[in-house]
Amino acid sequence: AKSIVASDQDIDAVLEKIYDLILSQKKRDLLTVIAGEDGKENITNQIVEFIEDNSKLEVSVIQGNQPVYSYLFGLE
């Protein structure tokens, strides 16, 4: 589904929702993380590390530099 699944000023609250959603998707192989213009390298690294440590997903990071959204995620 192409929709916003979490939005909040608190990045930790959003990541918790995102992690739950991503880890519940059992028939996926690849997570693409697209970092926006205000995406922080340490947060991006935290996301990658968490997903790699807690799932079998391959993680790909793209520096998209999109405005408004700090991160976009795609599951395939």
C-alpha positions in Angstrom: 0.0 0.0 0.0 1.3 3.4 -0.9 0.3 5.4 2.1 1.7 7.2 5.2 1.6 4.7 8.1 3.3 6.9 10.8 3.8 10.6 11.3 4.9 12.3 14.4 7.4 15.0 15.6 9.0 12.4 17.8 11.3 10.2 15.5 11.5 7.4 18.2 7.6 7.1 18.2 7.6 6.9 14.4 10.4 4.3 14.3 8.7 2.1 16.9 5.5 2.0 14.6 7.6 1.5 11.5 9.7 -1.4 13.1 6.5 -3.1 14.2 5.0 -2.9 10.7 8.2 -3.9 8.9 8.8 -6.9 11.2 5.2 -8.1 10.7 5.7 -8.4 7.0 7.0 -12.0 6.7 7.0 -12.5 3.0 9.3 -9.6 2.1 13.0 -9.7 1.2 14.1 -6.1 0.8 13.7 -2.9 2.7 14.6 0.3 0.9 15.2 3.3 3.1 15.1 6.6 1.3 16.6 9.4 3.5 15.2 12.9 3.1 17.1 16.2 3.2 16.8 16.3 7.0 17.5 12.6 7.5 20.3 12.1 10.0 23.2 9.7 9.3 23.1 8.3 12.9 19.3 7.7 12.7 19.7 6.0 9.3 22.4 3.8 10.7 20.2 3.0 13.7 17.4 1.9 11.3 19.6 -0.3 9.3 21.2 -1.9 12.3 17.8 -2.6 14.0 16.4 -4.2 10.8 19.5 -6.3 10.1 19.6 -7.5 13.8 15.9 -8.3 14.0 15.0 -9.7 10.6 16.3 -11.4 7.5 15.6 -8.4 5.3 18.2 -7.0 3.0 18.4 -3.3 3.6 19.2 -0.7 0.9 19.7 3.0 1.7 19.2 5.7 -0.9 19.9 9.4 -0.2 16.8 10.8 -1.8 17.1 14.3 -0.3 13.3 14.7 -0.5 11.8 17.6 1.4 9.1 17.2 4.1 9.6 13.5 4.7 12.7 12.5 6.7 12.4 8.9 5.6 10.4 6.9 3.2 10.4 3.1 3.4 9.6 0.5 0.7 9.2 -3.2 1.3 9.5 -5.7 -1.5 
